[in-house]
């Protein structure tokens, strides 16, 4: 049986118990409202998990956290709820996009490291990176770890920042 369907079924059972406890609370003892609240919270969390929203929210937070510290792509963070230039907080005020200073080569140095002209498109950057990585990868007989790291930092600089 599909795990999500099972969790959704259990959430439905807990929802029914919540309704029953609320009715009983108003009929017999108000104390049962506290128990009904616990069952209601359980129902909500089970539904949140089964619907996939919990996983989606976790993934979105991971992308946002990565982009805040210069590891994620800028486009991913500019989506709904992101931290892009046009994002707004809950009160309608525009958020300020503050990026920490990036370490590593400048864009010009990154192009020079990969042996490209500054106007190179993404495909050319990717081809140059792959070509140089094959030559400098530490696992190859003629590999140089420091050069490999330098090339990787140059590639990351050219692919993380929008042109």
N, C-alpha and C positions, 0 to 999 in steps of 0.2 A: 504494500500500500504506500502511496506517496506520502512522505512525511508532512508536507505542507497541508495536504488535505486532512490528515489526522489532527494536526494542531488546530486547523480551522474548525473541525468538528468539536474538538474539546472546548474551543472558545465559544462555540454556540451553546454547548451544555452549560458552561459557566455563565453565559448571558442569561439563559433561562433560570438558573439558580439565583442570579442577582435579582431578576424581576420578582421571583417568588419571595425572596427574602425582604424586598422592599414592601411588598404587599403585606407580608406577615408582620413586618416592623410597625406599619401603621395600624394594623389590626390588634396586635398583642403587646409587643415590647419594642420601644424605640431603640433599645440596645442592638437589635438586629440590623439597624441601619449601618452600624460600624462593620459588621460582618459582610453586609451587602456591598459596602464600599470596597472592601478587600477583594471580594469576588469580581466586582466591576473592574478594578484595576488589573486583576489577573486576566480578565476577558480582553481588555484593551491591549495588554502587552502580548498576549498570544496572537491576537489578530494582527498586530503590528509586525510580529515576526513572520507569520504565515503569508502576509500580503507582500513580503519582500521589501517593505519600506525601511525596515531596520538595516538591512544589508545595504540598500541604496544610500541611506543617510551616512552609514559608516564609510562607504566608498567616497562619498562627496566630501566628508570631513578629511579623509586622507589626502584627497587631491588638493583641497584648500590648504591644509597644513604644509604640503610639499611646495605649493606655489608661494606661500608666504616666506619660505626660507630659500627660495631660488632653485628648488629642485624640480618643481613641476612646470608644466607648460602654462604660459600666460592665458591661453585661450580657455583651458579647462576651468580656471578660476573665475573667468568673466561670465560664466553661465549663470543660471538662476542661483541667487544667494552667494555669488562669488565676491571677490574683492577687487574687481576691475574698476576702471576709471569711472564707469557709469553706475556702479552699484550704489544702492541707498540703504541706509540702516532702517530700522523699524519706525523711526519718527519722521521719515521723509527727507532727512538731511543726507547730503551726498558724503560718502566715505572718502577719506583721503587714501590714495594708494601709496603706501610707504614700502619701498623695497630696500632691504639691506644692501649695502655695497657688495658687489660680487668680486670675489678674488679670481685670479687667473688672468689670462691674456685679454687685451682689448680686442675689439672686432678686427681691427687692422692687423694686429699680430696673429690673430687666429687664421685670417685669410693667408697670411704669409707662411704660417706653419704648415698649412695644408697645401701650399703651392698654388693658390687660386687668386684670380683677380677679384677686387672688392665687389664687383657686380655679379658674382656667380650665383646661380639659382640653387634651390635646395637639392635638386638632383645631382648637380655637379659637386656640391659639398659632400653629399653622401658617397658618391663614387670615389672622390679623392680620399675621404676618410677610410673607406674600406680598403682601397689600394694601399695606403700607408700602414694601416693596421696589420695587414697580411705580412708586411715586411718587418715591422717592429714588435710584433706581439712577443711577450716573454717566453711563450712555449715553443717558438720557432728557434732553430739553431743560431740564427743571426739576430735574435731578438734583443731589444734593449728596453728594460722596464721603465726607465725614466723618460725615454723618448716616447714610449707608448702612452704614458700618463699625460705627457705634454700634448700629444696629438688628440687624445680623448678630451682633455680640457678645452682645446681649441674647437673641437666639434660640438661640445656641449654649449660653448659660448655662441656659436653660430646658429644652433638649433633652438636654444631656449629663448633668445631675445627676438622679438619681431623686428623686421627690417624697416 
